[in-house]
Amino acid sequence: METERYQQLKSRNLFQELLELRDRQREWRRSALNLVKGSEVPVELNPWGLVQWYLHPSITDTSNRALIVWTMHIPPGSRTGRLKCQGGHVYYVWKGSTGHTVLDGVRYDWAQGCVINIPLRPEGVVFQHFNDGEDTVVLVAAQENLVDALYVDQGSGFELLEPCPEWLAAQR
């Protein structure tokens, strides 16, 4: 018994559609950005914190869509929002002196030049970054862009559990 889906697929040439997609991608990449300058990326205040998005699933004018790349700016004495997600983020402490990350209830201290690895866990992770120094901390972060393959939840959820102080202040 042939279903409606079967009939629809039978009427198409999926190999040809793959070639057409290849051609559209090649055309798109000719005009896509290969260099994203920080001076051209605004700092966004959102409940998670002060974030500059360099590569993001919703940014479509860049030639690389395989990664999500951002910087987090944490003012002195402040913190990011507390996030529950699958994990798989890597952070480099680019600017600032000292701080710490609380990951699943455990504190990890760091300083400028350190790398922070948020592990992948099937049940997800809960983490938050804190600036313990007197200068603004800038964390450079990246993760694989699996949004189309595994959705934003990636099987474990994607929830902000606590907003950053700057977001709360802006809402007053």
Residue, then its C-alpha position, 0 to 999 in steps of 0.5 A: m500500500e503506497t501512502e501519500r508520503y510515498q507518492q510525494l517522494k516518488s514524484r521528486n528527484l532528491f539527488q537533483e534537489l541536493l545539487e540545487l541546494r549545493d548551488r544555492q549554498r555556493e552562491w550564498r557563500r560568495s557574498a557571506l562574511n568571512l571576517v566578523k569584527g568585534s567593533e561591528v557586533p553590538v553587546e546585547l543585554n539579555p537575561w543571560g548577560l552582556v553578550q556579543w554574538y559573532l556566529h549564531p543560528s539566527i545570523t545568516d550572513t556569515s560563511n561559517r554556520a557550524l559553530i555558535v561563537w560569542t563573548m560574555h562581558i561580566p562587570p566587576g563583582s557581577r555574574t552571568g545568569r544561571l543556565k541549564c543546558q546540554g553543555g559542550h561550551v568552551y570559554y577562554v578568559w580573554k580579559g579581566s583578572t579573576g573569577h569563578t564558575v559554579l558548575d553543578g554546585v561545584r566552584y571552579d576558580w579561574a584567571q585571565g588566560c584560562v580555558i573553561n570547559i562546560p562538559l556535555r552531560p546527557e542530563g545537562v549541566v547548570f552553570q554560572h560565571f562570576n567576576d571576582g576582580e576589579d575589571t570587566v571580564v570578557l569570556v570568548a566562547a564557542q560550541e558546535n551549532l547543533v540547533d538544526a540537528l538536535y534542536v535548542d534543547q539538545g535532549s536535556g533542556f535549555e532554561l535560564l534559571e536565574p537572570c543576571p543582575e544587569w538584566l534585573a536592573a534594566q527591568r525596573 
